[in-house]
Amino acid sequence: MSTDQKGPRILARTFFAQLRSSGYTPHQIIGIATELLDLVTEELKQGEKPAEVTQVTTEQGSGWQPRV
């Protein structure tokens, strides 16, 4: 595996581990992954023009909450 393939894999595994240790369920992580794919898809549709990204606060969120 080249470095280009290892980097994203390591990042994804680290992100997953961090989400799980923060209390997110596997179903919530699937929702997060889906949102990420949607953002990338929208940016690809727009071409090189950067997509407008806004930060979602807890009040605006879609209900994803860590398990307590």
C-alpha positions in Angstrom: 0.0 0.0 0.0 1.4 3.4 -1.0 1.6 6.4 1.4 -1.3 8.0 -0.5 -3.5 5.0 0.3 -2.4 4.7 3.9 -3.0 8.3 4.9 -6.8 8.3 4.3 -7.1 4.9 5.9 -5.3 6.0 9.0 -7.3 9.2 9.2 -10.6 7.3 8.8 -9.6 4.7 11.5 -8.6 7.5 13.8 -11.8 9.5 13.2 -13.9 6.4 13.7 -12.1 5.5 17.0 -12.5 9.1 18.2 -16.2 9.1 17.4 -16.7 5.7 19.1 -14.8 6.8 22.2 -16.9 10.0 22.3 -20.0 7.8 22.6 -21.4 7.8 19.0 -23.2 4.7 18.0 -22.4 2.8 14.7 -25.7 4.1 13.3 -24.8 7.7 14.2 -21.4 7.3 12.5 -23.1 6.0 9.4 -25.1 9.2 9.4 -21.9 11.3 9.8 -20.3 9.4 6.9 -23.4 10.0 4.8 -23.3 13.7 5.5 -19.6 13.8 4.5 -20.3 12.0 1.3 -23.1 14.4 0.5 -20.8 17.4 1.1 -18.1 15.9 -1.2 -20.7 15.1 -3.8 -22.1 18.6 -3.8 -18.6 20.1 -4.1 -17.8 17.8 -7.1 -21.0 18.8 -8.8 -19.9 22.5 -8.4 -16.5 21.8 -9.9 -13.6 23.8 -8.6 -15.8 26.3 -6.9 -15.5 25.7 -3.2 -18.7 24.8 -1.4 -20.0 27.0 1.3 -19.6 25.2 4.6 -21.3 26.3 7.7 -20.6 25.0 11.2 -23.6 23.3 12.8 -24.1 24.1 16.5 -25.7 21.7 19.0 -28.9 23.8 18.8 -29.0 23.4 15.0 -27.8 19.8 14.9 -29.8 16.9 13.5 -30.1 15.1 16.8 -26.7 13.3 16.9 -25.7 13.1 20.5 -23.0 11.1 22.1 -24.1 8.2 24.3 -23.7 9.0 28.0 
